[in-house]
Amino acid sequence: MIERRITIGCIVSTEYLQQIKHTWDPQYIESTTAKKILLWVWEYFDKYGVAPNKQIEDIYYTKLKQGKLPKDLSAEIEEDILPSLSEEYEREDFNLKFLLDETEGYFNKRHLQLHNETVESLLTAGETKEAEQLIREFKPLDNTSDKLDDFILTVGEIAKKERPRPVVLIKSWLKQGQITVIYGNYGTGKSLLTMHIAYILGLQKYDEEEAEIGEWQVKNPTGCLYIDGELGELAMEERINGFKWIGYQHAKHRIRVLSVPEYQLETEDTFYLSDRGNQLKIVRWLKDHPNYKLLVLDSASTLFGLVDENSNSEWNNKVNPFLRDLRALDVACLLLHHAGKDGRKGFRGASAIGAMTENIFRLSNHDKQSIDAGEAWFVLHKDKQRAGGFSFKTFALHYHQNDGKSETHWELTPISFSDED
């Protein structure tokens, strides 16, 4: 049934053909009839750049006159496929996205089946090493374009795309499409600061004094998807609710949370963002929710499961492809990370991550911070800022709760002497 829908989709929809052309493989189709018709469709598409639509009937009768079709095949096409097309031409509710999702699932299933059949054949033939190598090299289908020529452009061609310039979300450092690393030792307040940022960005009344963090001011509100790899849903709920006293978030900009601990427990699926498939799931979600232009990743070590954080190869292969996706989507990213043994010498990890970022901010505990009180009191330093560097000022921020511990408040304080750069 799915092969029949794929066949009809290819016949009637140019956009569908464009979307699947980079994952298309005739081997994925088991039906001889469907495979034959799709061969005609792709020949037509390659020549004219559009789906054949009703022209498929002319193509069929031409092939029939040439005597190139077995009787049983021609009968099936004439009695089953062609009558169905008449109905499709008249439909106005062709659900392209649904068919693409179905096709992606089916192609991946067939891709895996064919792979397993090949492995089984090799094992049967006694070619164990070849089978093992094939297993190691197996990758799910990636439904992305491999036509590099389309993306090699002159400056004039880039200008013709008329893409909008990055929108400033928070003055003077947070812009759409930019990557920011916020790092510090355990317990300095990285998560609390990013939740605070995410909350004020979603406020209905974002231009009031309560929405400011020092000199940071919201210029363009947006929604935030917060991917939590550490705290869990209850802790996230408690911390986010601590900022509700500031005001209500707009319905289209409310913080959304993906809690990996809960996801793994419920689905029994180990979730790592180093998996390209998981990265593309998040990319698709962001495409489907264009009001969400901020992504928080808390934290790099838990979400990506890096084996060696000091390896450039680890970051380049597992983290940076996802960050490039976010940049292309114009989605700002706050990537939380932990400091090295000496927090002043930088974050844990290789130089590859630093090269990808526009901003790197370091949090260090204020010398008056009390561990016993469980408070967040830190100094925020700038290690890197590509734009607006002179307008960024180091400051100290002290978070504290009200007596009922239902509200989180903050105040700017003098910088501790030991933390002055």
C-alpha positions as CSV (number, residue, x, y, z in Angstrom):
1,M,0.0,0.0,0.0
2,I,2.8,2.4,0.9
3,E,4.6,1.7,-2.5
4,R,1.3,2.5,-4.3
5,R,1.1,5.9,-2.4
6,I,4.8,6.6,-3.2
7,T,4.1,5.8,-6.9
8,I,1.1,8.1,-7.1
9,G,2.9,10.8,-5.1
10,C,5.8,10.7,-7.6
11,I,3.4,11.0,-10.5
12,V,1.4,14.0,-9.3
13,S,3.8,16.1,-7.1
14,T,7.0,17.8,-8.3
15,E,7.8,19.0,-4.8
16,Y,7.6,15.4,-3.5
17,L,10.1,14.3,-6.2
18,Q,12.4,17.1,-5.3
19,Q,12.3,16.1,-1.6
20,I,13.1,12.4,-2.1
21,K,15.5,12.5,-5.0
22,H,18.6,12.4,-2.8
23,T,17.5,9.3,-0.9
24,W,15.7,7.5,-3.9
25,D,17.0,4.1,-4.8
26,P,15.0,1.7,-7.1
27,Q,16.0,-1.2,-4.7
28,Y,13.7,0.2,-2.1
29,I,10.6,-0.7,-4.2
30,E,9.6,-4.3,-4.1
31,S,6.6,-4.2,-6.5
32,T,7.7,-4.8,-10.2
33,T,4.8,-2.7,-11.4
34,A,5.6,0.3,-9.2
35,K,9.3,0.0,-10.0
36,K,8.6,0.1,-13.8
37,I,6.3,3.1,-13.5
38,L,8.7,5.0,-11.2
39,L,11.5,4.4,-13.8
40,W,9.4,6.3,-16.3
41,V,8.6,9.0,-13.8
42,W,12.3,9.7,-13.0
43,E,13.2,9.7,-16.6
44,Y,10.6,12.3,-17.2
45,F,11.6,14.3,-14.2
46,D,15.3,14.3,-15.1
47,K,14.4,15.6,-18.5
48,Y,11.7,18.2,-17.8
49,G,12.2,19.0,-14.1
50,V,8.5,18.4,-13.2
51,A,6.2,15.5,-12.2
52,P,4.6,13.9,-15.3
53,N,1.0,14.1,-13.9
54,K,-1.4,13.1,-16.7
55,Q,1.5,12.7,-19.1
56,I,2.1,9.3,-17.4
57,E,-0.8,8.0,-19.4
58,D,0.8,9.0,-22.7
59,I,4.1,7.5,-21.5
60,Y,2.3,4.3,-20.7
61,Y,0.5,4.0,-24.0
62,T,3.8,4.8,-25.9
63,K,5.5,2.0,-24.0
64,L,2.6,-0.3,-24.7
65,K,2.7,0.4,-28.5
66,Q,6.4,-0.3,-28.5
67,G,5.6,-3.8,-27.2
68,K,7.9,-3.4,-24.2
69,L,5.4,-4.4,-21.5
70,P,4.3,-7.9,-20.5
71,K,0.6,-8.5,-20.6
72,D,0.1,-9.0,-16.9
73,L,2.1,-5.8,-16.1
74,S,0.1,-3.7,-18.6
75,A,-3.2,-5.0,-17.3
76,E,-2.3,-4.1,-13.7
77,I,-1.3,-0.6,-14.7
78,E,-4.4,0.0,-16.8
79,E,-6.8,-1.5,-14.3
80,D,-5.4,-0.2,-11.1
81,I,-2.9,2.6,-11.3
82,L,-4.4,4.8,-14.1
83,P,-7.9,4.9,-12.6
84,S,-6.5,5.9,-9.2
85,L,-4.7,8.9,-10.9
86,S,-8.0,10.4,-12.1
87,E,-9.0,10.7,-8.4
88,E,-5.7,12.1,-7.4
89,Y,-5.9,14.9,-10.1
90,E,-9.1,16.1,-8.5
91,R,-8.0,16.0,-4.9
92,E,-7.1,19.3,-3.2
93,D,-6.0,17.8,0.2
94,F,-2.7,16.1,-0.9
95,N,-0.8,15.9,2.3
96,L,2.8,16.3,1.2
97,K,4.4,16.3,4.7
98,F,2.5,13.1,5.8
99,L,3.6,11.3,2.6
100,L,7.2,12.4,3.1
101,D,7.2,11.1,6.7
102,E,5.8,7.8,5.5
103,T,8.3,7.6,2.7
104,E,11.3,8.4,5.0
105,G,10.2,5.6,7.4
106,Y,9.7,3.1,4.6
107,F,13.0,3.9,2.8
108,N,14.8,3.5,6.1
109,K,13.1,0.2,6.7
110,R,14.0,-1.1,3.2
111,H,17.5,0.3,3.6
112,L,17.9,-1.8,6.7
113,Q,16.3,-4.9,5.2
114,L,18.6,-4.8,2.2
115,H,21.6,-4.2,4.4
116,N,20.7,-7.2,6.6
117,E,20.1,-9.4,3.6
118,T,23.6,-8.5,2.3
119,V,25.2,-9.3,5.7
120,E,23.3,-12.6,5.8
121,S,24.6,-13.5,2.4
122,L,28.2,-12.7,3.3
123,L,27.9,-14.8,6.5
124,T,26.4,-17.7,4.6
125,A,29.3,-17.5,2.1
126,G,31.8,-17.5,5.0
127,E,33.0,-13.9,4.4
128,T,32.8,-12.9,8.1
129,K,35.2,-10.0,8.0
130,E,33.4,-8.4,5.1
131,A,30.1,-8.8,7.0
132,E,31.6,-7.3,10.2
133,Q,32.9,-4.3,8.2
134,L,29.5,-3.8,6.5
135,I,27.8,-3.8,10.0
136,R,30.3,-1.2,11.3
137,E,29.8,1.1,8.4
138,F,26.0,1.0,8.3
139,K,24.3,4.4,8.6
140,P,20.6,5.3,8.5
141,L,19.5,7.3,5.5
142,D,20.1,11.0,5.7
143,N,17.4,12.8,3.7
144,T,19.6,15.7,2.8
145,S,20.8,17.1,-0.5
146,D,24.1,16.1,-1.8
147,K,24.0,18.5,-4.7
148,L,26.9,20.7,-3.6
149,D,26.8,22.9,-6.8
150,D,23.5,24.4,-5.5
151,F,25.4,25.9,-2.6
152,I,28.5,27.2,-4.2
153,L,27.5,30.8,-4.8
154,T,28.9,34.2,-5.7
155,V,28.3,37.2,-3.4
156,G,25.7,38.5,-5.8
157,E,23.8,35.1,-5.7
158,I,23.9,35.2,-1.9
159,A,22.5,38.7,-1.9
160,K,19.6,37.6,-4.2
161,K,18.5,35.2,-1.5
162,E,17.5,38.3,0.5
163,R,17.8,36.6,3.8
164,P,17.1,38.8,6.8
165,R,20.1,39.9,9.0
166,P,20.4,38.2,12.4
167,V,17.8,39.6,14.8
168,V,19.0,40.9,18.1
169,L,17.1,38.9,20.9
170,I,18.9,40.4,23.9
171,K,21.0,43.6,23.8
172,S,23.9,43.4,23.2
173,W,25.1,39.9,22.7
174,L,22.3,37.4,21.9
175,K,21.4,37.2,18.2
176,Q,19.5,34.6,16.1
177,G,21.8,32.0,14.6
178,Q,24.7,32.6,17.0
179,I,26.3,30.1,19.3
180,T,27.2,31.0,22.9
181,V,29.0,28.8,25.4
182,I,28.4,29.5,29.0
183,Y,30.7,27.5,31.2
184,G,31.8,27.3,34.9
185,N,32.4,24.9,37.7
186,Y,29.6,22.8,39.1
187,G,27.0,24.8,41.0
188,T,27.9,28.2,39.8
189,G,24.5,29.0,38.4
190,K,24.7,28.2,34.7
191,S,21.3,26.5,34.5
192,L,19.6,29.2,36.6
193,L,21.0,32.0,34.4
194,T,19.9,30.4,31.1
195,M,16.4,29.7,32.5
196,H,16.2,33.3,33.5
197,I,17.2,34.4,30.0
198,A,14.7,32.0,28.4
199,Y,11.9,33.2,30.7
200,I,12.3,37.0,30.0
201,L,12.6,36.3,26.2
202,G,9.1,34.8,26.3
203,L,7.4,37.6,28.4
204,Q,4.3,39.4,27.1
205,K,5.7,42.6,28.6
206,Y,9.3,42.2,27.9
207,D,10.2,45.9,27.8
208,E,9.7,46.5,31.6
209,E,12.4,46.9,34.2
210,E,11.7,43.5,35.8
211,A,12.7,41.9,32.5
212,E,16.2,43.3,32.5
213,I,19.3,41.6,33.7
214,G,21.7,44.4,34.4
215,E,22.2,46.1,31.0
216,W,20.8,43.1,29.2
217,Q,17.5,44.0,27.6
218,V,15.1,42.0,25.5
219,K,14.7,43.5,22.0
220,N,12.8,40.8,20.2
221,P,10.9,38.1,22.2
222,T,11.0,34.5,21.2
223,G,10.3,31.0,22.5
224,C,13.0,28.7,23.9
225,L,13.3,25.0,23.6
226,Y,15.3,23.9,26.7
227,I,16.9,20.4,26.3
228,D,17.8,19.2,29.8
229,G,20.2,16.4,30.3
230,E,20.7,16.7,34.0
231,L,17.9,18.1,36.3
232,G,14.7,16.3,35.3
233,E,11.2,17.7,34.9
234,L,10.3,18.4,38.5
235,A,13.5,20.4,39.1
236,M,13.0,22.3,35.8
237,E,9.4,23.1,36.8
238,E,10.4,24.4,40.2
239,R,13.2,26.6,38.8
240,I,11.2,28.0,35.9
241,N,8.2,28.8,38.2
242,G,10.5,30.8,40.4
243,F,10.5,33.5,37.7
244,K,6.7,33.6,37.2
245,W,6.4,36.7,39.5
246,I,8.0,38.8,36.7
247,G,5.0,38.3,34.4
248,Y,3.2,36.0,32.0
249,Q,4.9,34.5,29.0
250,H,3.2,34.9,25.7
251,A,1.4,31.7,24.5
252,K,3.5,31.4,21.4
253,H,6.8,32.0,23.4
254,R,6.4,29.7,26.4
255,I,9.4,27.7,27.4
256,R,9.3,24.2,26.1
257,V,11.4,21.5,28.0
258,L,12.7,18.2,26.7
259,S,13.9,16.3,29.7
260,V,16.2,13.5,28.7
261,P,16.0,11.7,32.0
262,E,12.2,11.4,31.7
263,Y,12.4,10.6,28.0
264,Q,14.9,7.7,28.6
265,L,12.9,6.3,31.5
266,E,9.6,6.3,29.5
267,T,10.9,5.1,26.2
268,E,13.9,3.0,27.3
269,D,15.7,4.8,24.5
270,T,19.2,6.1,25.3
271,F,19.2,9.7,23.9
272,Y,22.4,11.4,22.8
273,L,22.6,14.4,20.5
274,S,25.8,13.0,19.1
275,D,23.4,10.7,17.1
276,R,22.7,12.5,13.8
277,G,19.2,11.1,13.7
278,N,18.4,12.8,17.1
279,Q,19.9,16.0,15.8
280,L,17.6,16.0,12.8
281,K,14.6,15.3,15.0
282,I,15.3,18.5,16.9
283,V,16.0,20.4,13.6
284,R,12.6,19.2,12.3
285,W,10.9,20.4,15.5
286,L,12.5,23.8,15.2
287,K,11.4,24.1,11.6
288,D,7.8,23.2,12.6
289,H,8.0,25.9,15.4
290,P,9.4,29.0,13.8
291,N,8.5,31.1,16.9
292,Y,11.2,29.3,18.8
293,K,14.6,30.9,18.0
294,L,16.5,30.0,21.1
295,L,17.8,26.5,22.0
296,V,19.5,25.7,25.3
297,L,21.6,22.6,25.6
298,D,22.2,21.7,29.2
299,S,24.9,20.4,29.2
300,A,27.4,19.5,26.5
301,S,28.9,16.6,28.4
302,T,25.6,14.9,29.3
303,L,23.7,15.5,26.0
304,F,26.4,14.6,23.5
305,G,28.1,11.8,25.6
306,L,31.6,12.7,24.4
307,V,34.2,10.0,25.0
308,D,37.1,12.4,25.0
309,E,36.2,16.1,25.6
310,N,39.7,17.2,24.7
311,S,39.5,15.7,21.2
312,N,38.9,18.0,18.3
313,S,37.6,15.0,16.4
314,E,34.9,14.4,19.0
315,W,33.6,17.9,18.8
316,N,33.9,18.2,15.0
317,N,32.1,15.0,14.3
318,K,29.4,14.9,17.1
319,V,28.7,18.5,18.1
320,N,29.6,21.0,15.4
321,P,27.3,19.5,12.6
322,F,24.3,20.2,14.9
323,L,25.5,23.8,15.7
324,R,25.9,24.4,12.0
325,D,22.2,23.3,11.5
326,L,21.1,25.8,14.2
327,R,23.1,28.6,12.5
328,A,21.4,27.9,9.2
329,L,18.0,27.9,10.9
330,D,18.8,31.3,12.5
331,V,18.3,29.7,15.9
332,A,20.4,31.0,18.7
333,C,22.0,28.4,21.0
334,L,23.2,28.6,24.6
335,L,25.5,25.6,25.1
336,L,26.3,25.0,28.8
337,H,29.6,23.4,29.6
338,H,31.8,22.7,32.6
339,A,35.1,24.4,33.4
340,G,38.4,22.6,33.4
341,K,40.3,21.8,36.6
342,D,41.4,25.5,36.6
343,G,38.3,27.5,35.7
344,R,40.4,30.5,34.7
345,K,42.1,28.5,32.0
346,G,38.9,27.7,30.1
347,F,36.3,25.1,29.7
348,R,36.8,21.4,29.4
349,G,37.3,20.4,25.8
350,A,39.1,21.1,22.6
351,S,39.6,24.3,20.6
352,A,37.1,23.1,17.9
353,I,34.1,24.2,20.0
354,G,35.6,27.6,20.6
355,A,36.0,28.2,16.9
356,M,32.3,27.6,16.3
357,T,31.1,30.2,18.8
358,E,30.4,33.9,18.7
359,N,30.4,34.3,22.4
360,I,32.1,32.5,25.3
361,F,31.1,33.5,28.9
362,R,32.7,32.2,32.0
363,L,31.0,32.0,35.4
364,S,33.0,32.0,38.6
365,N,31.7,31.9,42.1
366,H,31.7,35.2,43.9
367,D,34.0,35.3,47.0
368,K,31.0,35.9,49.2
369,Q,28.9,33.1,47.8
370,S,27.8,30.6,50.4
371,I,27.8,26.9,49.4
372,D,25.9,26.1,52.6
373,A,23.1,28.5,51.7
374,G,22.8,26.9,48.3
375,E,22.8,30.3,46.6
376,A,23.9,31.2,43.1
377,W,26.2,34.2,43.3
378,F,28.7,34.5,40.5
379,V,30.8,36.8,38.4
380,L,30.2,36.6,34.6
381,H,33.3,37.2,32.5
382,K,33.7,37.5,28.7
383,D,36.3,35.1,27.2
384,K,35.2,35.9,23.6
385,Q,32.7,38.1,21.8
386,R,32.8,38.6,18.1
387,A,30.6,41.7,18.0
388,G,29.7,44.4,20.5
389,G,32.7,43.6,22.7
390,F,33.1,47.1,24.1
391,S,29.4,47.2,25.1
392,F,29.7,44.1,27.3
393,K,30.6,44.7,30.9
394,T,31.7,42.1,33.4
395,F,29.2,42.0,36.3
396,A,28.3,40.0,39.4
397,L,24.8,38.5,39.8
398,H,23.3,37.3,43.1
399,Y,20.2,35.1,43.0
400,H,18.1,34.6,46.1
401,Q,14.6,33.3,46.9
402,N,11.7,34.9,48.9
403,D,10.7,33.6,52.3
404,G,8.3,31.1,50.8
405,K,10.9,29.9,48.3
406,S,8.4,30.4,45.5
407,E,10.0,33.3,43.8
408,T,13.6,33.8,42.5
409,H,14.9,37.3,42.6
410,W,18.3,38.7,41.7
411,E,20.5,41.7,42.2
412,L,23.6,43.1,40.6
413,T,26.4,43.3,43.2
414,P,30.0,44.6,43.2
415,I,32.5,42.3,41.6
416,S,34.5,40.3,44.1
417,F,38.2,41.3,44.4
418,S,39.5,37.8,43.6
419,D,37.5,37.7,40.3
420,E,38.5,41.0,38.8
421,D,40.2,40.4,35.4
